[in-house]
Amino acid sequence: MADLVAKLAETLRDNPPSLIVAVPAGLAAYLTSYGIYNIFFHPLRSFPGPLLFRLTTLTKTFFSIKGTLPFVLRDLHDQYGPIVRISPTELSFADPAAVKEIYGHRLAGSTADAPGGRGKQATEFPKLDAQVRISDTRPNNILNAPTHEEHAFLRKKLAPGFSDRSMRAQEPTINGYVDLLVERLRERAAGPGTEQGVVPPVDMKSWVNWATFDIIGNLGFGSDFGCLESGNGHPWVESMSRGIVHTAKLAALNSLGFGRLLGWVMDSNLVPAFVKSRTYMRNKLKERLESPSERFDFLQGFVEAKESLSFDYILSNAAILILAGSETTATLLTGATYLLLSNPDKLARATHEVRTTFDNEQSISLSSVQQQLPYLLAVLDESLRRYPPVTVGLARVVADEGGAVICGSHVPKNTTVAVWQWVTNHDDKLWHDPYGFHPERFLRRNMAGAETDQDGLEEEIRPFADDNLDALMPFGTGPRNCIGKSLAYAEMRLILARLLYAFDMSLATDDTRSPDQGTGQEDAKAADWLSSQRAYFVWEKPPLMVNLRRV
């Protein structure tokens, strides 16, 4: 072989024109053999899927960058069933049973349920590195920690900041920011009895985004970004929101081997915006680490261990916490607002529940909303189903030597597997009228044991009796589920309850706007708000213009 390669090199050196023929011919031969292998000889050859998806990763990457992959996969599962091969090495599952089998605890000492796997240690399926790591030079964090041990270490450091004790300590801070949000919106709302269109509508997408970033900034760094105080977005907040979409595209390119190069660009000093963002984050964290006071916040565990952990390691975790704890909550609140305002009967019911439960605004707090408002909780659950903040399948890699059995099918080692929440959330085999907005489907769970008209409740939820409520898992399951689930639910219930109590709201369609307000993107018909969005790691959201009238 070595002699053959040497002769080939000598031939090409002596005959340069041969390169013009040899290189394309060699590439064509390689691609042909690669395609034949993927279709006819690959270990996943028996799993169904479209030819172009089974043939090459390029097909999936194309739809990922286009922002339409979840919608394409929904159609593919309708055509091919609950398991679809969506790249040469990847399977998509649209079966709730797969969630626990892919993401659940796999205890040490158990055996892999696969031929040839008997007696071998089963492990937690690791995350797909290409999806969660753009740059090799950046330290690990809670999102991409490669080992179970490191993830457990990080979770232990973060757990005190998400405990019940911490939530009680954080409550005055969170309540204060929600007070400020309502105050700022009141300044921009119409007075009672004012006709719609007289006062300009507000962009609720921006306002809830500013609120959640200010809250999480204080709970993480000890100081906010000043968004609510100024009534404007902070440059860093705006750049981070845009950056999530760019990062999702990099992750898609990562599967082709280009992501690392682009990650190097992000880590370099070639792009001023990246440099400015990193500098701002470093300064914020430096201030927090130098703060002498003990705080019940997300970073307290890291502050106490700052002598044994590198600054960049803490920074990596702080950055991911700020993004995960703000962007996803803001997305869900924006989606819930849109869905309620698009369904006046649901809006009226949720508003009535809030206004009859509380005597005044001061009684609506982070703690008081947690044990009340079952219909509002159902609104949030249904919004999570219709509009899950995370749009992608969180990929795992089968690590067991003998493979694993998922949904009754043997899946070979090194296969990438995922459940796409948007896909399962819109499966008519799991949900009655999956594209409708029906909070009532979750009342069976939320009102269990409550004093209510059980006959009336049963009649109300009858159309949804066969819905698989366990299919909704927006916060994940298993050892890597969302550590901030309780805080997120409480924060979302508080903000939405305060908005419903303080304002009569409606979508600002073109016919409710004054003549001088323009007809640009922000003025698009409200009915198009969902259908116009692209799905990257999160949604690429347009403004949501809402008419507010003070109560």
Residue pairs with C-beta under 8 A, 6 or more apart in sequence:
11 18
12 18
12 19
12 22
35 55
35 56
38 45
38 54
38 55
38 56
38 88
39 45
39 51
39 54
39 55
42 88
42 89
43 412
43 415
44 54
44 85
44 88
44 89
44 91
44 412
44 415
45 54
47 83
47 84
47 85
47 91
47 409
48 80
48 81
48 83
48 84
48 85
49 76
49 80
49 84
49 85
49 86
50 59
50 76
50 80
52 59
53 59
53 60
53 76
53 84
53 85
53 86
53 87
54 85
54 87
54 88
55 88
56 87
56 88
57 87
57 88
57 89
57 255
57 256
58 256
59 87
60 69
60 86
60 87
60 90
60 255
61 252
61 253
61 255
61 256
63 69
63 72
64 248
64 249
64 252
64 536
65 249
65 252
65 253
66 534
67 534
67 535
67 536
67 540
68 534
68 535
69 392
69 535
70 391
70 392
70 420
70 422
70 423
70 535
71 535
73 84
73 86
73 92
73 94
73 420
73 423
74 422
74 423
74 426
74 427
76 84
76 86
76 92
77 84
77 92
77 94
77 423
77 427
82 93
82 94
82 95
82 98
82 407
83 91
83 92
83 93
83 94
83 95
83 407
83 409
84 91
84 92
84 94
85 91
85 92
86 92
87 255
87 416
89 414
89 415
89 416
90 395
90 415
90 416
90 417
90 418
91 406
91 411
91 415
91 416
91 417
91 418
92 393
92 418
92 419
92 420
92 423
93 102
93 406
93 407
93 417
93 418
93 419
94 419
94 420
94 423
94 424
94 427
95 407
95 419
95 424
96 424
96 430
96 468
96 470
96 471
96 473
97 407
98 406
98 407
98 417
98 419
99 419
99 473
99 477
100 477
100 478
101 404
101 405
101 406
101 407
102 125
102 396
102 406
102 417
102 418
102 419
103 125
103 394
103 396
103 419
103 476
103 477
103 478
103 480
103 481
104 477
104 478
105 124
105 478
105 479
106 122
106 123
106 124
106 125
107 122
108 121
108 122
108 123
109 121
110 121
110 122
111 117
111 118
111 119
111 120
111 121
111 122
112 118
112 120
112 121
112 122
112 400
112 401
112 402
112 403
112 404
113 404
113 405
114 400
114 402
114 403
114 404
114 405
114 410
114 411
115 402
115 403
115 410
116 401
116 402
116 403
117 400
117 401
117 402
117 403
117 404
118 402
120 400
120 401
120 402
121 400
122 400
122 404
123 148
123 399
123 400
124 148
124 399
124 478
124 479
124 480
125 396
125 397
125 398
125 399
125 404
125 417
126 146
126 147
126 396
126 397
126 399
127 144
127 146
127 394
127 395
127 396
127 397
127 480
128 395
128 396
128 397
128 416
129 144
129 146
130 251
130 254
130 255
130 259
131 251
131 254
131 392
131 394
131 395
132 143
132 144
132 251
133 144
133 254
134 247
134 250
134 251
134 254
134 259
134 260
134 262
134 263
134 266
135 260
135 263
135 264
135 266
135 267
136 260
136 263
137 263
137 264
137 267
138 267
138 312
138 316
139 310
139 312
139 313
139 315
139 316
140 146
140 150
140 154
140 313
140 316
141 154
141 316
141 317
141 319
141 320
142 151
142 154
142 155
142 158
142 317
142 320
142 321
142 483
143 320
143 324
145 151
145 154
148 479
151 479
151 480
152 479
154 317
155 483
156 301
157 301
157 302
157 305
158 298
158 301
158 317
158 321
158 483
159 301
159 483
160 166
160 296
160 300
160 301
161 219
161 296
161 297
161 298
161 299
161 300
161 301
162 298
162 483
162 484
162 486
162 487
165 296
166 296
166 297
167 366
167 486
167 487
167 490
168 367
169 296
170 219
170 296
170 297
170 366
170 487
171 365
171 366
171 367
173 215
173 218
173 219
174 215
174 219
174 366
174 491
174 494
175 365
175 366
175 494
177 211
177 214
177 215
177 218
177 224
177 228
178 211
178 494
178 495
178 498
180 211
180 228
180 229
181 207
181 208
181 210
181 211
181 228
181 495
181 498
182 361
182 498
182 499
182 502
184 207
184 228
184 231
185 202
185 207
185 499
185 502
185 503
185 548
186 502
186 550
188 199
188 200
188 202
188 548
189 199
189 202
189 503
189 548
189 549
189 550
190 196
190 198
190 199
190 547
190 548
190 549
190 550
191 549
191 550
192 549
192 550
192 551
194 549
196 506
196 508
196 512
196 547
196 549
197 512
197 513
197 514
197 547
198 514
199 547
199 548
200 513
200 514
200 517
201 508
201 512
201 513
201 517
201 545
201 546
201 547
201 548
202 545
202 546
202 548
203 522
203 543
203 544
203 545
203 546
204 334
204 337
204 544
204 545
204 546
205 330
205 334
205 541
205 542
205 543
205 544
206 233
206 543
208 330
208 333
208 334
208 337
208 495
209 227
209 233
209 237
209 241
209 326
209 327
209 330
209 334
210 225
210 227
210 228
210 233
210 234
210 237
211 227
211 228
211 330
211 495
212 325
212 326
212 327
212 329
212 330
212 333
212 491
213 224
213 225
213 227
213 234
213 237
213 322
213 326
213 330
214 224
214 225
214 226
214 227
214 228
215 224
215 326
215 491
216 321
216 322
216 325
216 326
217 223
217 224
217 225
217 284
217 322
217 326
218 224
218 297
219 297
219 298
219 325
220 288
220 297
220 298
220 299
220 318
220 321
220 322
220 325
221 284
221 285
221 287
221 288
221 299
221 318
221 322
222 287
222 288
222 291
222 295
222 297
223 284
223 287
223 288
225 234
225 236
225 237
226 234
227 233
227 234
227 237
235 276
236 277
236 280
236 281
239 273
239 276
239 277
240 277
240 322
240 323
240 327
241 327
243 277
244 323
244 327
244 536
244 537
244 538
245 536
245 537
245 538
245 540
247 537
248 392
248 536
248 537
248 538
249 536
250 259
250 262
250 263
250 266
251 259
251 537
252 259
253 259
253 262
254 260
265 271
266 274
267 274
268 274
269 275
281 315
281 318
281 319
282 311
282 315
285 311
285 314
285 315
285 318
286 311
288 299
288 303
288 318
289 303
289 306
289 311
289 314
291 303
294 300
298 318
298 321
298 325
299 314
299 318
299 321
302 309
302 314
302 317
302 318
306 314
324 482
324 484
325 484
325 487
325 488
327 389
327 538
328 389
328 390
328 488
328 538
329 389
329 488
329 491
329 492
331 387
331 389
331 538
331 539
331 541
332 380
332 383
332 384
332 387
332 389
332 488
332 492
333 492
333 495
333 496
334 541
334 544
335 383
335 386
335 387
335 389
335 539
336 379
336 380
336 383
336 387
336 492
336 496
337 496
337 499
337 505
337 544
337 546
338 387
338 507
338 526
338 529
338 530
338 544
339 346
339 379
339 382
339 383
339 386
339 387
339 437
340 346
340 347
340 350
340 379
341 347
341 505
341 506
341 507
341 526
341 546
342 437
342 507
342 526
342 527
343 437
346 379
346 437
346 439
347 505
349 375
350 375
350 376
350 379
350 439
350 496
350 500
351 500
353 373
353 374
353 375
353 376
354 364
354 373
354 376
354 497
354 500
354 501
355 500
355 501
357 372
357 373
358 364
358 368
358 497
358 501
361 498
361 501
361 502
364 494
364 497
364 498
364 501
365 494
366 490
366 491
366 494
369 376
369 490
369 493
369 494
369 497
370 489
370 490
370 493
373 493
373 497
374 443
374 446
374 447
374 450
375 439
375 443
375 446
376 493
376 496
376 497
376 500
377 442
377 446
377 489
377 493
378 439
378 440
378 441
378 442
378 443
378 446
379 439
379 496
380 489
380 492
380 493
380 496
381 439
381 442
381 446
381 472
382 437
382 438
382 439
382 441
382 442
384 472
384 474
385 425
385 431
385 472
385 474
386 425
386 435
386 437
387 530
387 539
388 421
388 422
388 425
388 474
389 474
389 538
389 539
390 421
390 474
390 537
390 538
391 421
391 422
391 535
391 536
391 537
391 538
391 539
392 418
392 420
392 535
392 536
392 537
393 418
393 419
393 420
393 421
393 423
394 418
394 419
394 476
395 416
395 417
395 418
396 416
396 417
396 418
397 414
397 415
397 416
397 417
398 404
398 411
398 412
398 413
398 414
398 415
398 417
399 413
400 413
401 413
402 413
403 410
403 411
403 412
403 413
403 415
404 410
404 411
405 411
406 417
411 417
421 473
421 474
422 535
424 430
424 471
425 431
425 434
425 471
425 472
426 434
426 435
427 434
427 471
428 434
430 467
430 468
430 471
431 441
431 464
431 467
431 468
431 471
432 438
432 441
432 463
432 464
432 466
432 467
433 463
438 463
438 464
440 460
440 461
440 464
441 461
441 464
441 467
441 469
442 469
443 457
443 460
443 461
444 457
444 461
444 464
444 469
445 469
447 457
475 481
475 482
475 485
475 488
476 482
482 488
499 505
501 551
502 550
502 551
503 548
503 549
503 550
503 551
504 548
504 549
504 551
505 546
505 547
505 548
505 549
506 512
506 546
506 547
507 526
507 545
507 546
507 547
508 523
508 526
508 545
508 546
508 547
509 525
509 526
509 527
510 519
510 523
510 525
512 547
513 523
513 545
517 523
521 542
521 543
522 542
522 543
522 545
523 545
524 532
524 542
526 544
526 545
529 542
529 544
532 542
533 539
533 540
533 541
533 542
534 540
